[in-house]
Amino acid sequence: MSKCLICQESIAAHFGWTEFLGLGKEKLICTECDARFEKIGGALCDWCVREWKDGVCPDCKRWENTKYKGVLKYNRSVYHYNSFMKEVLALYKFRGDAVLAKLFKDELKKIYKTHFQDLLVVPIPLSEERLYERGFNQSLFLAQQLDVEIVEALTKSEAGKQSKKGRLDRMSGENHFYVALPEAIENKDIVLIDDIYTTGTTIRMASKRLKDAGAKEISSLTLVRS
């Protein structure tokens, strides 16, 4: 009997012919924790999947009046940012429990196959300082769950934590992304992978750098929509 990766309680195993033949899928979390994740659905913004009753939300329209107009085709996310997901992301990102990325493999692959299949997969990078501090890039680990080729085409300089900045500061801040492999992204349709979409600043800044370096259309797949 294994333990839930989140709450550490024992996971009750049902043992039948599937398990006996070795065909059963390993359970990583308990039923109670699994039920607390809230999948995105219902009426959503066409571009960013924010809860919105009709068409494109005001935030996405506002982006189209900035220098980032047209850089992002659309974003798709898997889960809402409820209080439980906030706790899980803290475990994943800030306490170094990178194995939690495996929890989201199936759902990420479903969204990828529906909206992004055959696009070039590029994870959002961390700065060297942040990578040293954290020990791993959470976006790269999520991208690896797709079981496809990944190109780490972007780098990032240190810019301070986005989570500590307000909406306007994020939207008007300096772009700290740079294209490290321009030859790999030229004339390519790209899907950026990140853990969370909040204001869309990170995704759009990265998209603009890629567009300016010769990429074609750019979309994004994020685990969570805040």
C-alpha positions in Angstrom: 0.0 0.0 0.0 1.5 3.3 -1.1 1.1 6.8 0.4 -0.5 9.8 -1.2 2.1 12.3 -2.5 0.1 15.2 -1.1 -1.4 14.3 2.3 0.8 11.2 3.0 -2.2 9.1 3.9 -2.3 5.5 2.8 -3.9 4.8 -0.6 -6.3 2.0 -0.4 -5.6 -0.4 -3.2 -8.3 -2.4 -5.0 -6.6 -5.6 -6.2 -8.2 -7.3 -9.2 -7.2 -9.0 -12.4 -5.8 -5.8 -13.9 -3.5 -5.3 -11.0 -2.6 -9.1 -10.9 -1.5 -9.0 -14.5 0.5 -5.8 -13.9 -1.7 -3.7 -16.1 -3.0 -1.4 -13.4 -1.9 2.2 -13.3 0.0 3.4 -10.2 -2.0 5.6 -8.0 0.0 8.6 -6.8 -2.6 10.4 -4.7 -5.7 9.4 -2.7 -9.3 9.8 -3.9 -9.9 12.7 -1.4 -7.0 14.8 -2.7 -7.8 14.0 -6.3 -11.3 15.3 -5.8 -10.1 18.7 -4.6 -8.5 19.6 -7.9 -10.9 21.8 -10.0 -10.8 21.3 -13.7 -11.5 24.2 -16.0 -14.8 24.1 -17.8 -18.0 26.1 -18.6 -18.1 29.6 -20.1 -14.6 30.7 -20.7 -12.6 33.5 -22.5 -11.7 32.3 -26.0 -8.1 33.3 -25.6 -7.1 32.8 -21.9 -9.8 30.4 -20.5 -10.6 32.9 -17.7 -14.2 32.4 -16.6 -16.1 34.7 -19.0 -19.6 34.4 -20.4 -19.0 35.5 -24.0 -16.0 35.8 -26.4 -12.8 37.5 -25.3 -12.4 38.9 -21.7 -11.4 42.5 -21.0 -7.8 41.5 -19.9 -7.1 39.9 -23.3 -8.6 42.9 -25.1 -6.4 45.2 -23.1 -3.3 43.3 -24.2 -4.2 44.0 -27.8 -3.7 47.7 -27.1 -0.1 47.2 -26.1 3.2 46.3 -27.8 2.2 42.7 -27.2 -0.6 42.8 -29.7 -0.9 39.6 -31.6 2.0 37.8 -30.0 -0.1 35.1 -28.4 -2.7 33.0 -30.3 -4.3 31.6 -27.1 -3.7 29.9 -23.8 -5.2 26.7 -22.5 -5.0 25.6 -18.9 -6.1 22.5 -17.0 -7.0 23.6 -13.5 -8.4 26.5 -11.6 -6.2 28.1 -8.9 -8.3 27.2 -5.9 -6.9 27.0 -2.4 -5.9 23.3 -2.7 -4.0 23.9 -5.9 -2.3 26.9 -4.3 -1.0 24.5 -1.6 0.1 21.9 -4.2 2.0 24.4 -6.3 3.8 25.6 -3.1 4.9 22.0 -2.5 5.9 21.6 -6.2 7.7 24.9 -6.8 9.0 26.2 -3.5 9.6 23.0 -1.5 11.3 21.1 -4.3 8.8 18.2 -4.6 9.3 17.8 -8.3 7.8 14.3 -8.4 4.4 16.1 -8.2 4.6 16.9 -11.9 3.7 13.3 -12.6 0.3 13.9 -11.1 -0.7 16.0 -14.0 0.7 13.9 -16.8 -2.6 12.5 -18.2 -4.5 15.8 -18.1 -1.7 17.8 -19.7 -1.4 15.2 -22.5 -5.1 15.4 -23.1 -5.0 19.2 -23.6 -1.8 19.0 -25.6 -3.2 16.4 -28.0 -6.5 18.4 -28.4 -5.0 21.9 -29.1 -1.2 21.7 -29.7 -0.1 18.4 -31.2 2.9 18.6 -33.5 3.8 22.1 -32.3 7.3 22.8 -31.1 7.3 22.6 -27.2 9.3 25.3 -25.4 9.2 25.5 -21.6 9.4 28.9 -19.9 12.9 29.1 -18.4 14.0 30.2 -14.9 16.9 32.7 -14.5 20.2 31.1 -13.4 19.7 32.5 -9.9 16.2 31.1 -9.5 17.2 27.8 -10.9 20.1 27.5 -8.4 17.8 28.5 -5.6 15.0 26.0 -6.5 17.1 23.2 -8.0 14.8 22.5 -10.9 12.6 24.2 -13.5 9.0 23.4 -12.8 7.9 24.3 -16.3 10.5 22.0 -17.9 9.3 19.1 -15.6 5.7 19.8 -16.8 6.8 19.8 -20.4 8.5 16.5 -19.9 5.1 14.9 -19.0 4.0 15.3 -22.6 6.6 12.7 -23.8 7.5 14.8 -26.8 10.7 16.5 -28.0 11.4 19.7 -26.0 13.5 22.6 -27.2 14.9 24.9 -24.4 15.0 27.9 -26.8 14.7 30.6 -24.2 16.8 32.0 -21.4 15.9 34.5 -18.7 17.8 37.1 -16.7 16.9 37.8 -13.1 13.9 40.0 -12.7 12.5 39.4 -9.3 9.5 37.2 -8.5 6.4 37.9 -10.6 4.2 36.8 -7.7 5.5 39.8 -5.7 4.4 42.3 -8.4 1.0 43.9 -9.0 -0.8 43.6 -12.3 0.3 46.9 -13.8 3.9 46.3 -12.8 3.9 43.0 -14.5 2.3 44.3 -17.7 4.6 47.3 -18.1 7.9 45.7 -16.8 11.1 45.0 -18.7 11.2 41.9 -20.9 13.9 39.6 -19.3 13.6 36.7 -21.8 16.1 36.1 -24.6 16.2 33.6 -27.5 19.2 31.3 -27.1 18.4 29.1 -30.1 17.0 31.2 -32.9 17.7 28.6 -35.5 15.5 26.1 -33.7 12.4 28.3 -33.6 12.6 30.1 -37.0 9.3 29.7 -38.9 8.0 27.3 -36.3 4.6 27.2 -34.6 5.3 27.0 -30.8 3.5 26.0 -27.6 5.0 27.5 -24.5 4.7 25.5 -21.3 4.4 27.1 -17.9 2.9 26.3 -14.5 0.4 29.2 -14.1 -1.2 31.9 -16.1 -2.1 34.9 -14.0 -2.0 38.1 -16.0 -0.5 36.6 -19.1 2.6 38.8 -18.8 5.2 36.0 -18.6 3.7 34.1 -21.6 3.4 37.3 -23.7 6.9 38.5 -23.0 8.4 35.1 -24.0 6.1 35.0 -27.0 7.3 38.4 -28.2 10.9 37.4 -28.0 10.2 34.3 -30.0 8.1 36.2 -32.6 10.9 38.8 -33.0 13.4 36.0 -33.6 11.3 34.5 -36.4 8.8 32.1 -34.9 5.3 31.9 -36.5 2.3 31.4 -34.2 2.7 31.0 -30.5 0.3 29.5 -28.0 0.6 28.4 -24.4 -0.3 25.4 -22.3 -0.3 26.1 -18.5 -1.2 23.8 -15.7 -3.3 26.4 -13.8 -5.3 29.5 -14.7 -5.3 31.9 -11.8 
